Structures are given as structure tokens and as C-alpha cells.
Amino acid sequence: MGPGNGGTIGGNGEITIPGGGTAQVGNNPSTTITIPEGGGTIQPKPDGTVDVPGGSTVQTGENGPEITVGPGNGGNVGGNGEITVPGGGTIQTGKDPAATIIPPTGGEVTPNPDGTVTVPEGTTVKPGDGGPEVTVGPGNGGTVGSDGGVTVEGGGKVTVKGDPDDTTITLPSGGGTVKPNPDGTIPLPGGTVVTPAGKDPITVPDGGGTVNPGTGEVTSNVHTVTFDSQGGSTVNSIKVTHGKTAAKPGNPTRSGYAFGGWYKESGCTNAWNFDADTVTGDMTLYAKWTQNSGGGGGGGWYNPPSVATYPITTPATFPHGKLTISPVRASRNTTVTITVTPEDGYRLGVLNVTSGGKSLPLTEKGGGKYTFTMPAGTVKVEAVFVPAETPEMPWINPFADVREGAWYYDAVRFVSENGLMDGYGSGQFGVTDNLSRAQLAQILFNKEGRPVVNYLLQYEDVTTGTWYTEAVRWATSQGIAGGYGNGNFGPNDPITREQLAVMLWRYAGSPAATNNELHFNDTDEINGFALEALHWAVENGIINGYSDGRLSPQGRATRAQVAQMLKNFLENRESGD
């Protein structure tokens, strides 16, 4: 007992210490046990261990970490400071904030002199400053630091709790530490393999990166800085670690011009400071030029091209294959080609092209080549290569509001796999939300590969530069969609079921229906311009009525209904019916 306090000893050797008292167990090093303020009893056992009450603090030697047993349960302390708590019991290590450790049933936790705690497979760690729970294993144990970081030996695994599924993280041969950030992301060393439930493994690129276990998205710690010489000699791109400054390259040359430095945008108004500005993502720097004076003429700044171009980014590496992208920077409506080259014994499993969180339609050209039309914004290209004998991957449902077995499940899968409709950034498809007129025009526009159309729009409510302008221009030029006759298109108006049937019918070439009868009890609500289209749509199973006998031509079409109609329409079209 002690120092600094007394206590009482019972007939069975149990020691009762008043609040805040301490006792020491073992030698070389000794373990100090501090009973909580309410006091308590410690019970030595024949095997040399000591039972302690919940709330007790244990410290091995002078340098070992302080570990608190409980709250809510007691535990057992061995001569080397190892602590065992009953199944479901907890301990806490560290301070401000403390990490909570939940060993498996019968699990033993051992403090180390370096301040870490060795824990067995199945131990769950909750970081004190937020972030998801991390479980050690399967197949190995590990150590926990005072900040809640979990370290496992080379090739060891941890499991990160996710919603709704967990993600397995396999550390590289050199080992590593998993310490979630408060926002749920996890910084990891290069070579780490991340396997979200039901998804393909993702390897963190060399240099390390940050992983979002919920989405499987990997952000590289190493970024590419590209130098656009804007008419000058070529300057090679460089790799820069996240948050570091970039090394200044040699100056480019251009006949008749003097180099004026590197700038953050093509208009050359904000100079890049290589000594102070840090790199936080893939980026492009632009050369500025001054035209040399000659023959009495004045010089002036070189005016960069007026057509805006946007970068196409990829991860630093692709395990088991590579991608070649041409061009790597393009203006809107430019055709970009992706050439896929798998390693021997592998094939392309997934190729995903996104901009602004939305997938872009891809056209397969054969020979490992795919093309897409460049939008007005940065594009991200991701790919996964799988063993050649791997069967085709099933669709992984990304939408929390699309449950398997729902009447619209297969339809949503169809439009998602074919790049026709995306969900929202929140992981929702929005099955009951209304679809707008502009959104349907955009869907069909995407299906056609977003062709460039020279057609004068005269709608007062469709201005230049909106996300739907070119889709409405194309749909109008093809006679697929028209305005209301008052000079407006109504791009944000919810589309009605009869309007949707008309646009699909016109998109199909206005085919004639063989049956000109509609057996519904609300046919008097159909507008004349939509009658023939609805005959065709009903006859071909593209649009169906309700169980109460209504066709509801004026009803608003939900996103789930539109997905089903698109599936019916396109499958019917491809079958030649």
C-alpha cells in the first residue's frame, strides 16, 4: 500500500483503500494501482494477479501508459501490468482525449514502456476525438497508442466500422498505423489495401493517401503539378507531397517572347509563390509571356487562348494495369480517348469517369479504347484491374433508398449501369422525387454522346451556360422537345407522364401504333398532342396504368417511374420490337 495512504486488509488478503489511494503490485517493473475517489477493494489471487474495481487506474513502471479499468466493470491486473476485463468490458488509455478499448471475451491488454498497449485480435478501439471504431484483426493482434491509433505488423488487418457495412484494411509488409480522423477518413501508408464491403480492393498509391471507408475513395498524398507553357517549350510535370511546396522548374523558352513567371490560372493574374504556396491537389500552373519589342513597336503581355480547358486527373498508379489519356487537358465538347492496358493475366474490371460527382457516358471503341465528351469542368478517371478469370462484378447498389426487391430496383440498376441517371451526393437516388423537363432532355442528350449542335435557342428561360443549355438545344433541334408556345421551355418544371411519353416517342422517330385504343378511365385528360405517343407507349409496355384503371397522363413522373420507362423503352428498342 501507499505511498501516501493507508488501508485495511481482510481475512482473505483483500485490501481496502480509501478514495484516491494507491497500491503497488509486482517488481521490475512494479505496477501502481490507483483506486478511484469512492474508494474500493483490491483482491490478490494465488496466481499473482489482483482483481481491481471499475474506475481503477493502472500504470506499469514509471513510463508505461495510464490505463483506466471501466467504467462500469472491474478487471484483473497481472504482475507485468497486463489487464484482463470480462467480455464486453472496457478500458481507457491516454488522456485528452482518452481512447476506449474493448477487448474480446477473455482478452488481455498489456501496457508497454513506450506508451502503447498491446491488444489481441478482436479488440475494438474507439478514438477519443471522434471517427469510426476500429477492430484489430482478423488474424492478428496489434498495439494501440494513447491517441487511439491502431498499429499492426506487416500484412496485418484491421476492420473499420462503416454505415451500413464495414471496410477491411490490410497494411503493407512494413506495417502501419490506422488512426481515423474525426470526419471518418483515414490516412494510410502507400501499399495499404482497402476493401469496402462488396467492392473491389483499392491500393493506396506510393506516398500514402487518405481513404473514405464509406465510399472507398482514395485521395493520394502525392499530387501532380503540370506546367502549361502556353506556346513555349515543354516543361515536365512534377510530383509533390500533399501540403508541401513545389520545386521551381527551369524557365521555358518561346521565340519572340520573354518568360514572366508561373501563374495559378491561364489568364495569368495570380502568381504562384514557390517558396510559400503549398500543393493540396493535382494542379496546373501557366506560363506568362511578354512579347519582345521590335521595329519600334511596343511589347505587351501574351494573351493566352480564350477557350477554357480543364484537367483530367487519375490516381498516381493503377495496380495490374495502366491508362493512357489523350489529351490530358481539354476544352468542353472535346472527345477524350482512354486507352486501357492490363498486365498479363488481368482484365479491366471497372472504368469510371466522373465530373462534379456525376458519371459521364463512355463509348467503347474496341482495342481497349474508350471515349467520352469533355464537360466544362475537371474530370476524374478511375479504374480497377482484376484477374482475367474473375467473373463480371455484380452491380453494387450505391443508393440507400433503393432496396432490393422494390419494383423499381432493376430499373434503377439499369439506368445507373448505363450512365443514364445518377443519384445525389448524399447517396440517395431520390426514387419519389419528380424529374424535370430539362433532366429528361439531359438523359437523352447523354445517351447520344452529347453531340455539338449549332441551333439558335429562343427560350427566354434557357440561358447560355447552364448545365442543361446544350441538352435543350439538342432536343429542340431534333424535334424531341419543344416549348410551351409562350417563349418558355420550362426547364425546371416537373415533367408529366404524357410529356415524357411524347419525348421518348419523338426520340424513337415517332413510330405509328397498331392499336389506337386506350382502356383507361381518365383518357379525357390526355392532350391531343400526346394521344398518338401514349398509344405507342402503352402498346409497347413503356408506360403502364395504375391498379385503379387510371393512366394519369397529367401526373408527375417520379425518378423511379422514369427509370422504369427508360428501361422498358431502351430494351424494347434494342430488341427491335
DAKA-V479895 format. One record per backbone hydrogen bond with DSSP energy under -0.5 kcal/mol. NH is the residue of the N-H (numbers start at 1). CO is the residue of the C=O. Records with the same first field share a line. If there is no record, write none. Layout:
BEGIN
NH: CO + CO
END
This chain:
BEGIN
2: 22
8: 16
10: 14
13: 10
15: 42
16: 8 + 14
17: 15 + 40
18: 6
20: 35 + 36
21: 18
23: 33
25: 31
31: 25
32: 30 + 59
33: 23
34: 32 + 57
35: 21 + 33
39: 36
40: 17
42: 15
43: 51
44: 42
45: 49
48: 45
50: 77
51: 43
52: 75
55: 69
56: 53
57: 34
58: 67
59: 32
60: 65
61: 30 + 59
64: 60
65: 112
67: 58
68: 92
69: 56 + 67
70: 90
75: 52
76: 84
77: 50
78: 82
81: 78
83: 109
84: 76
85: 107
86: 74
88: 103
89: 86
91: 101
92: 68
93: 99
94: 66
99: 93
100: 126
101: 91
102: 124
103: 101
107: 104
109: 83
110: 118
111: 109
112: 116
115: 112
117: 144
118: 110
119: 142
122: 136
123: 120
124: 102
125: 134
126: 100
127: 125
130: 127
131: 182
134: 125
135: 159
136: 123
137: 157
142: 119
143: 151
144: 117
145: 149
148: 145
150: 178
151: 143 + 149
152: 176
155: 171 + 172
156: 153
158: 169
159: 135
160: 167
161: 133
167: 160
168: 195
169: 158
170: 193
171: 156 + 169
175: 172
176: 152
178: 150
179: 177 + 187
181: 185
184: 181
186: 211
187: 179
188: 209
191: 204
192: 189
193: 170
194: 192 + 202
195: 168
197: 166
199: 196
202: 194
204: 192 + 202
208: 205
209: 188
210: 219
211: 186
212: 217
213: 184 + 211
215: 212
216: 212
217: 212
219: 210 + 217
220: 218
221: 208
223: 221 + 240
225: 223 + 238
226: 224 + 283
227: 235
228: 226 + 285
229: 227
232: 229
233: 253
238: 225
240: 223
242: 221
243: 279
244: 241
246: 277
257: 254
258: 290
260: 288
263: 286
264: 270
268: 265
271: 269
272: 262
274: 272
276: 273
277: 273
279: 244
280: 278
283: 224
285: 226
286: 263
287: 228
288: 261
290: 258
291: 300
292: 256
294: 297
297: 294
302: 289
304: 302
308: 306
310: 330
312: 328
313: 311 + 379
315: 381
321: 318
322: 341
324: 339
326: 337
330: 310
332: 308
333: 374
334: 331
336: 334 + 372
337: 326
338: 370
339: 324 + 337
340: 338 + 368
341: 322
343: 320
346: 343
347: 386
349: 384
350: 384
352: 382
354: 380
355: 358
358: 355
360: 353
363: 371
364: 362
365: 369
366: 369
369: 366
370: 338
371: 363
372: 336
374: 334 + 372
377: 375
379: 311
380: 354
381: 313
382: 352
384: 350
385: 319
386: 347
388: 345
390: 387
397: 395
400: 398 + 427
402: 399
403: 401
406: 403
409: 406
412: 408
413: 409
414: 410
415: 411
416: 412
417: 413
418: 414
419: 416
420: 415
421: 415
424: 428
427: 424
433: 430
435: 557
437: 493
438: 491
440: 436
441: 437
442: 438
443: 439
444: 440
445: 441
446: 442
447: 443
448: 444
449: 446
450: 445
455: 453
457: 455
460: 487
462: 459
463: 461
466: 463
469: 466
472: 468
473: 469
474: 470
475: 471
476: 472
477: 473
478: 474
479: 476
480: 475
481: 475
484: 488
493: 490
495: 435
497: 555
498: 553
500: 496
501: 497
502: 498
503: 499
504: 500
505: 501
506: 502
507: 503
508: 504
509: 506
510: 505
516: 514
520: 518
521: 549
523: 520
525: 522
526: 523
530: 527
531: 527 + 528
534: 530
535: 531
536: 532
537: 533
538: 534
539: 535
540: 536
541: 538
542: 537
543: 537
546: 550
549: 546
555: 552
557: 495
558: 556
559: 433
560: 431
562: 558
563: 559
564: 560
565: 561
566: 562
567: 563
568: 564
569: 565
570: 566
571: 567
572: 568
573: 569
574: 570
575: 571
576: 572 + 573
577: 572
END
